[in-house]
Amino acid sequence: MAAGTQDAAGYYVWEVAGKNVSVHLHLEVVDRILAEVMRGFGALPKRGAEVGGVLLGTMEEGDSTVVRVEDFEPVECDYKRGPSYMFAEEDRGAFADAVERWHPEADRPVYAVGYFRSHTREGMSLAPEDILMMEEFFPSPAQVALLVKPYGTKVSMAGFFFREEGGFQPTTPLEFPFRRRELTGEEPPPRRSMIERRPRGQEPRPIDSPGRFNGPRFEDPPFEEEYAPEPVHPPQPAYAVTMPSRSRSALWIPLSFVFLVFGVALGLMIGLARAPSSSAVSDFALGLSVSRSDENLNVKWDRRAPAIRDAQRGTLEIEDGSYTKSVDLKSVDLHSGSIIYRNASSAVRFRLTVFPEERVSVTETAEWKQ
């Protein structure tokens, strides 16, 4: 069974009865890894994109091994094999460089103690590529692996893996809720929006530096004027100021009335012709909306809308404080009608653009504020 955090203030102590390995996981690391995991989870519809990197801390080996996780460094993946956190052989250089930067040294207060990744696949076990990563980059018997399984409607779960009798367990010996509230009953402190916490003795790094799960930045969208038909004024009848004779005056009055009626009718016809019909307007409505669902934002659109029904592709641009991300959506993603996104700030803007025809785009924007 797992020990409580009262054994080490500020840490969650993961330990299993009968096992000689325990992990002291800093609660701030829980907060920050969870934010990283949920960004990846919300970046793609359905199963999301997995993220991962290097766990940093210290190891005390002996009859009972104690691993302390004090920080982490995310390592970007090229996703050449889909949304799973897997590296092609030629793309492992970035991960190797991160491990080398945190190689254990006598004067280094923290160093690489293991590997972590989010797990959006079935089950809760290390994949063969995870074991290869551990054998290549984390060969010490005391180094550990951490899997975090995100959920859109409930608390994410996690579990550590360690070497036992020369190999790793098929499943984690103990799963635990990966959120501070469930571990301690307290809320996490306010997130730092501009500077990322680094280990003692290291310089702070901007949040959008290489290694973070960030996408390209976008300029503010151009101002879009709402279409409004110009008002149509019916032509005014011309009245004669002076008439040469009474008979001509008597004839002009009925004609003026006829012209007046004709002008009003003509004006109405032109107005109806120029005014957009309700069906035409609805063809360009996407029904984009954002609502809060537990710890996540539920982003929805009307999958029955003509523009979405006819679209073969689209993009969803997300502006979450200083973080920006563009998500490419295929036809099947648009027809799903929604995605779940874990926000990092109190104000998030979503901009959905679909392409019902090759050179035709329809855009709609929705905002959420706490």
BELGIMO-V57157 format. One line per field, one symbol per residue. ss: DSSP state (A for helix, B for strand, O for the rest). burial: + if it has 24 or more other ideal C-beta (glycine too) atoms within 12 Angstrom, else -. Layout:
ss->???
burial->???
This chain:
ss->OOOOAAAOOOBBBBBOOOOOBBBBBBAAAAAAAAAAAAAAAAAOOOOOOOOBBBBBBBBBOOOOBBBBBBBBBBOOOOOOOOOOOOOOAAAOAAAAAAAAAOOOOOOOOOBBBBBBBBOOOOOOOOOAAAAAAAAAAOOOOOOBBBBBBOOOOOOOBBBBBOBBOOBBOOOOOOBBBOOAAAAAOOOOOOOOOOBBOOOOOOOOBBOOOOOOOOOOOOOOOOOOOOOOOOOOOOOOOOOOOOOOOAAAAAAAAAAAAAAAAAAAAAAAAAAAAAOOOAAAAAOOOOOOBBBBBOOBBBBBOOOOOAAAAAOOBBBBBBBBOOBBBBBBBBAAAAAAOBBBBOOOOOBBBBBBBBBBBOOBBBBBBBBBBO
burial->-+--+----+++++++--+-+++++++++++++++++++++++++-+++++++++++++-----+++++++++++++-+---+++++------++--++-++-+-----+++++++++++---+-++-++--++--++-+++++++++++++--+++++++++----++--+++++++++-+++---+--+----++++-------++--+++++--------------------------------------------------------------------+++++-+----+++++++++-+-++--+-+++++++++++++-+++---+++-+++++++++--+++++++++-----+++++-+--
